[in-house]
Amino acid sequence: MSSITYSERIKIETFCELGLSNIQMGVRLNRSPSTISYELSRCQPY
C-alpha cells in the first residue's frame, strides 16, 4: 500500500481520541498496527 493519506491521519487522530488501540485502528484502516505505531510516533501529538 501507499503512504498514509491525510484522511487516514484524521481518522487516526479521531481513533486516538476514542481510545482505540493500534490493532483496532489498523483493522479499521486496513493497515498494519506497526504502520499506525510509526505514524503516531512520527506525528506527535495525536
Backbone torsions as a table, in degrees:
resi	resn	phi	psi	omega
1	MET	NA	161.3	178.7
2	SER	-79.3	-178.1	-178.6
3	SER	-67.4	166.3	179.1
4	ILE	-62.7	133.0	-179.9
5	THR	-89.4	167.1	178.1
6	TYR	-59.0	-44.0	-178.9
7	SER	-64.9	-34.1	176.0
8	GLU	-67.7	-36.9	177.4
9	ARG	-62.8	-40.1	177.1
10	ILE	-63.1	-42.7	178.7
11	LYS	-64.3	-41.1	177.9
12	ILE	-60.1	-43.0	178.4
13	GLU	-59.9	-45.3	179.3
14	THR	-63.5	-44.3	179.5
15	PHE	-61.8	-38.3	177.4
16	CYS	-61.9	-43.4	179.1
17	GLU	-62.7	-30.9	179.0
18	LEU	-83.6	-8.2	177.1
19	GLY	84.8	20.1	179.3
20	LEU	-72.7	149.7	176.9
21	SER	-80.6	167.3	177.2
22	ASN	-60.3	-36.4	178.9
23	ILE	-64.8	-46.4	179.7
24	GLN	-62.8	-41.4	177.5
25	MET	-63.3	-43.9	-179.8
26	GLY	-59.4	-42.2	178.8
27	VAL	-62.5	-45.9	-177.8
28	ARG	-66.8	-31.3	-178.0
29	LEU	-100.1	0.6	-176.6
30	ASN	57.0	45.6	179.7
31	ARG	-129.4	158.1	175.8
32	SER	-69.7	142.7	175.1
33	PRO	-56.9	-31.5	178.7
34	SER	-68.4	-31.7	175.3
35	THR	-65.3	-42.5	177.8
36	ILE	-63.0	-45.6	179.4
37	SER	-59.1	-44.3	179.1
38	TYR	-61.4	-45.0	-179.0
39	GLU	-63.1	-41.1	179.7
40	LEU	-65.4	-38.1	-179.8
41	SER	-75.8	-28.4	-178.2
42	ARG	-76.6	-36.9	-171.3
43	CYS	-118.2	67.1	177.8
44	GLN	-82.1	148.6	-4.7
45	PRO	-93.3	145.7	169.6
46	TYR	-108.4	NA	NA
